Amino acid sequence: MRIKNNKDFYRKLHALEEDEEWYNNVGQESDLNVYMDDGNPEADVRTVIKDRKALKEIRKQLGVNPQAWRTGSKREAVRLQVTYYKNFGLSTAEISEILDISASTLRHNYLPFKPGEKISNDVRVELRDEWGRHVSN
């Protein structure tokens, strides 16, 4: 979606940013798009609900699913990385720091490949630069 001239998007974004602690109030999401905690325990319940609703509307306008990048071949790519680091003897905590994914998520959702287990055929290697753009030869 093009948001450059979308005034409604920017109104919602600025409304969310009015609360300087919105990211703490929202709380942590699981990979099933449900909240794992109640957010900031010191925040008013109405504030938490308002911030979550605003975040959901902003994501909807952007067409963003917070966990979409971890589906299909990308999920297997993360498992392949976990397998690689496990073969060098790194712990789940150490791997989580390298991949910037929580240790519990790695432990439950991205188990290393078992000996003989095969990767699906739709896995592609993509090179990206530091801004997320595709790098071509």
C-alpha positions in Angstrom: 0.0 0.0 0.0 1.2 3.5 -0.8 1.1 5.6 2.4 3.0 8.7 1.2 -0.2 10.8 0.8 -2.4 8.8 3.1 -3.5 11.3 5.8 -5.5 8.7 7.7 -2.4 6.5 8.2 -0.4 9.4 9.5 -3.2 10.5 11.9 -3.3 7.0 13.4 0.5 6.8 13.6 0.7 10.1 15.4 -2.1 9.2 17.7 -0.2 6.1 18.7 3.0 8.1 19.1 1.3 10.5 21.5 1.7 7.9 24.1 5.5 7.7 24.6 5.3 4.3 26.3 3.0 2.7 23.7 5.4 -0.2 23.0 5.5 -1.1 26.7 1.7 -0.7 27.0 1.0 -3.0 24.1 2.9 -6.0 25.5 4.6 -8.9 23.8 2.9 -10.8 21.0 3.2 -14.5 20.3 3.6 -16.0 16.9 -0.2 -16.6 16.8 -0.9 -12.8 16.9 -2.2 -12.9 20.5 -0.7 -11.0 23.4 1.5 -13.1 25.8 1.2 -10.5 28.6 -1.0 -7.7 29.7 1.4 -4.9 28.7 2.5 -2.3 31.2 0.9 -3.2 34.6 1.1 0.4 35.7 -0.8 1.7 32.6 -4.6 2.2 32.5 -6.5 -0.7 30.9 -8.1 1.8 28.5 -4.7 3.0 27.4 -3.5 -0.5 26.7 -6.6 -1.3 24.6 -6.4 2.0 22.7 -2.7 1.4 21.9 -3.3 -2.2 20.7 -6.2 -1.1 18.6 -4.2 1.7 17.0 -1.3 -0.6 16.3 -3.6 -3.1 14.7 -5.2 -0.4 12.4 -1.7 0.8 11.4 -0.6 -2.7 10.5 -3.9 -3.3 8.6 -3.3 -0.2 6.5 0.3 -1.3 5.8 -0.8 -4.8 5.0 1.6 -6.1 7.6 1.2 -9.4 9.4 3.7 -9.2 12.3 4.7 -12.9 11.9 4.4 -13.2 8.1 8.2 -13.2 7.6 8.4 -16.4 9.5 6.3 -18.6 7.3 7.0 -21.1 4.7 10.5 -21.1 3.3 11.6 -18.3 5.6 10.7 -20.5 8.6 12.9 -23.2 7.2 15.7 -20.8 6.6 15.7 -19.8 10.3 15.7 -23.5 11.2 18.7 -24.0 8.9 20.5 -21.2 10.6 19.7 -22.7 14.0 21.0 -26.1 12.9 24.2 -24.5 11.6 24.9 -22.7 14.9 23.9 -25.8 16.9 26.5 -27.8 15.0 29.1 -25.4 16.3 27.9 -26.0 19.9 26.2 -22.7 20.5 23.3 -22.7 23.0 19.8 -21.5 22.2 20.5 -18.3 24.2 23.6 -17.5 22.2 21.8 -18.2 18.9 18.9 -16.0 19.9 21.3 -13.1 20.4 22.8 -13.6 17.0 19.4 -14.0 15.1 17.6 -11.4 17.3 14.8 -13.9 18.0 13.7 -14.7 21.5 15.2 -17.9 23.0 11.8 -19.3 23.8 10.6 -18.8 20.2 13.7 -20.6 18.8 13.3 -23.4 21.3 9.6 -24.0 20.5 9.1 -23.0 16.9 12.5 -23.3 15.2 14.0 -26.6 16.2 17.3 -27.6 14.4 16.9 -30.1 11.6 17.2 -33.8 12.5 19.7 -36.0 10.8 18.2 -37.0 7.5 15.4 -34.4 7.6 15.1 -32.6 4.3 14.4 -28.9 3.5 11.4 -28.2 1.2 12.1 -27.3 -2.4 10.8 -23.7 -2.2 13.7 -22.4 -0.1 15.6 -19.6 -1.9 18.7 -17.8 -0.9 18.2 -14.0 -1.0 21.0 -11.5 -0.4 19.9 -8.3 1.2 21.8 -5.2 2.2 21.5 -3.5 5.6 18.3 -1.7 4.5 16.5 -4.8 3.4 16.9 -4.2 -0.4 17.8 -7.2 -2.6 21.4 -7.4 -3.6 22.1 -8.5 -7.2 25.3 -9.5 -8.8 
